[in-house]
């Protein structure tokens, strides 16, 4: 599925948002309609909308030139995370998981309501998936502090200063492979080291 957007598709997306707003419907209704009209996934539509919205807010003349109306009222309550909130969220969850708690239970203890819990959970999952360097820096800090924490990449609990033994993990992984899978794995590994 191609993710390129034409100017007309962009204009129609923002028109769908305006129509949904007039009908008292949420953005999901507009995204669903735009996804059907463009043959794109609803997630692609949503991501594109927010990227374009940000650009139009930075360069309002562009939206005006295209005849696109930006609805500000829907985003008034949108709250960004501070850098400290993000770091604290990651630390709290990694420490909580190190204590045997689930991500949801750690979040539930700090969230005021279900909406905030979902927001925190989404932010955590996004950081783990897309900001590995930052998460690793936080884990390094936790290790220096001697804290017990969960490493989401190796899916194991790390006890303070204990280092992850990558060679032992690799040996364990290889021992679980079938003989024909070991050869394929080593071929891939050989290509990566070139």
DRENKETOR-711099 format. One record per residue (C-alpha): x, y, z. Coordinates in steps of 0.5 Angstrom, whole numbers, plus 500, padded with zeros to 3 digits. Example, Ala and Ser with C-alpha at 12.3 -4.5 7.8 and 13.67 -1.06 7.14 Angstrom:
// DRENKETOR-711099
525491516;527498514;
***
This chain:
// DRENKETOR-711099
500500500;503507498;503512503;504518498;499523499;496528494;494535495;487533494;487528498;490532504;485537503;479532503;482529509;482536513;475537510;473530513;475532520;471539519;465535517;466530523;467536527;460539525;457533526;459532533;463526531;471524533;477524529;476517528;470518524;474522519;480518519;476512517;472515512;479518509;482511510;477508505;477514500;485513500;486506500;491507506;490504513;487508519;494509522;497512516;491517516;492519523;499519523;499524516;494528519;498530526;504531522;500536517;497539522;503541526;506543519;500548518;500550525;508552524;506555517;499557517;500561510;501554507;494551510;491558508;493558501;491550500;484553503;485548509;481550515;485548521;480546527;484549534;478547539;480539538;487540540;486545546;487539551;492536548;498535553;505534551;510530556;516534559;523530558;523529565;516526565;518521560;524519563;521518570;515514566;520509563;524509570;518507574;516502569;523499569;523499576;516496577;517491572;524489576;519488582;515483578;509488577;506489570;506495566;499496567;499496574;505501575;501505570;495504574;498506581;500513578;495515573;489519575;484516571;483511565;485516560;491518563;493511564;492509556;496516555;502513559;502506557;502509549;508513551;512508554;511503549;513508544;519510547;521502548;520501540;523508537;528511543;532505544;538510546;534514551;532507554;539504554;541511557;536510563;538503564;545505565;543510570;539505574;545500574;550505576;545507582;544499583;537498582;534492580;530493573;527490567;531490561;525490555;530488550;533482553;526481557;530480563;531483570;537486571;540486578;543492580;550493577;550486574;551486566;548482561;552477558;551477551;555471549;551467554;545470551;547468544;550461546;543460549;539462543;544458538;542452543;535452542;535452534;535446530;541444526;539447519;537454523;544455526;547455519;542460516;543464523;551464522;550466514;546472516;551474522;556473517;553478512;552483518;559483520;561485513;
***
